[in-house]
């Protein structure tokens, strides 16, 4: 299998990791579980998460450790498989652990980034949308927007809080996730989307 095939497999695993972290964030934000999109995410990710639910449960009813563990193990296993198939042998364990954490953090930040973009577009074109997707996006981003809105309230019809959140996401991505990726010793393309 060539480099293109390995990168395709890595991309597919990263997309599935993205769905796992979306499930984690939907539960953490207490989004509507019965929303059709929430149900789809749960059904797609349940085969992997179910393996960890017997011994890992939610913390404080919100933070699903089974989903985090599933994402972490999936990413670490995929890096090991890519290294083995490529003929490099077993990668260093400390680097693998750091890469797994970096991949989870990167996926979570990207979900928030894209959700904020969708929220901003929806606020312009359909401010009172009742589509299940629009409702889910609003429920997902509200927990990170509410604390910022308390500090920077909307100025009439202008809400500056998304700008502050975008800056925070970019700082976290560049500083924290970037540092984790460098510390892991693996190429960035292998870890994140």
N, C-alpha and C positions, 0 to 999 in steps of 0.2 A: 504494500500500500504506500503510495507516494505522499509527499508533503501535503498536496491538495486534499487528499482523502482524509489525512489526519486532522487537518484544519477544519474540514467539514464536520467530522465527528466532534471535534472540540466545540465548534459553533453550536451544534445541536444540543450538546450537553449544557452549554452555557444558556441556551434558550430554556431548557428544562429547569436549570438552576434559577433562572429569572422567574419562572412560574412558581417554583417552590418558595422563593423569597416574597413573591406577591401574595401567596397564601399566608405566609407568616405575617406580613404587614396588614393584610385584611383582618386577620384575627386580632392583631395587636391594636388596630384602630377601631375594633368592634364594628366593622362594616356589616351590612345586612347579609347574614348567612344565607338567607333564602333568595337573594338576588340571583337570577339565572347565570350571570357571569361568575359570581362567587361559587356557585354550585359546579360550574364547568371546571374552574381552577381546582376545586377540591377533588373532583372525579379524576382529573388528569394526574394529579400528584399523589393521590391516595395509595397507589401500589407501592411507592417508595416510602412514603411517610408511615404507612401501616406497619412496616418492618420495625419501626422505632417506637411506636405508640404503646407497646406493651410494657416498656420500662421507662419511657420518658413522657411526661405529660406537660400540660401547660403550667406556667408559673404565674400566680396571681390571676389565673383565669384568662390571661391575655397573651402571654408570650409562650408560644408553642415550641418547646425544646425539641420535640420529635422532628418538626419541620427543619429547624436549624441543623440538627444532627444529620438528617437525611441529605441536606444540601452540602454540608461539609464533607461527609463521607463520599458522596457522589463526585464532588470536584477532586478530592484527593485521589480517589480510585481512577478517575479519568486521566489525571496527570501521570500516575504510575503506569497506566496502560499505554499512554502515548510514548513515554520514555522507553518502555520495554519493547514496544513494536518498532520504534525507531532504532533500537539496538544500543541505546545508551546505558542500559541496565537500571538498577534501582536508584531513583533520585534520593538525595539526602533527606532524612526524616524531618529535621528542624525546618528546612526550606518548604517541605510539603505542608507542614502544619501552618506555617505563616501564609503560604499561598492559599490554603483553604479559607483562612480568616479573611484574607484580602479579597478573594472571590465573592464571599458572602457580603462583605461591606460594599464592594463595587456594585453588585447587583441591587442591593437595597438603595444605594444612592441614585442609580440609574432609574429605578422605578419611580422614586420621588421626583427626579428631574423631568421625566416624560409625563408623569401625572400632573405636575405643575403646568407644563406647557399645554396639556389638554384642558386643564381647568381655566387657564387664561383665555384660550380660544373659545371655550364654551361660554365664558362670562361676556364675551363680545357678541357672539352669534346667537346664543340661546341661553340667556341668563336664568331662565326658569325651566330648564329642560327636565323632563321627567323620564327620560330614557334610562333603563337600568345601568348602562355604561356610565352615563353622566352622573347619576346618583352615586355610583360606586367610587368614581374618581373624587367627588366632593367628600365622601366619607373617608377616603384614604388620606387625603391631604389636610383635612381639617385639624387633626391632632398636632401637626407641625406648624400650621398657620395660626392657630388660636393664640399660642404664647407670644408670637411676633406681633399679632394684631393688638395685644394688650399694651405692648411697648410703643408700637407705631400704629395708632388708629387710622382708619381710612380718612382721607381728606376729601370730603364730599363724595364724588363718584370715583375718585382715584384711590386705589389701594396699593400702597408701596410695599406691603409685606412680602409679596412674591419675589420682589427684587432682592430683599434681604435674605430670603430663604435660598434663592438661586446662588447668591454669593457664598452663603454658608455651605451649600452642597458642593460648589466648586472648590472651596478651600479644603473641605474634608476629603474630597476626591484627590486633589492635588497633593496635599500634605500627608494625610494619614494613609490613604490607600496607596498613594505613590511610594511612600516610605516602606509600607509593608511589601509591596511588589519588589522594590529594590532589595529589601532584606531577604526575601525568599530566594533571590538569585535566579528566578525563572523569567523568561520573556513575558512582557505584558500581554501579548496576544494569546498566550497559553492560559492566563488567569482570568481576564475579563472579557466582556463583550466588545 
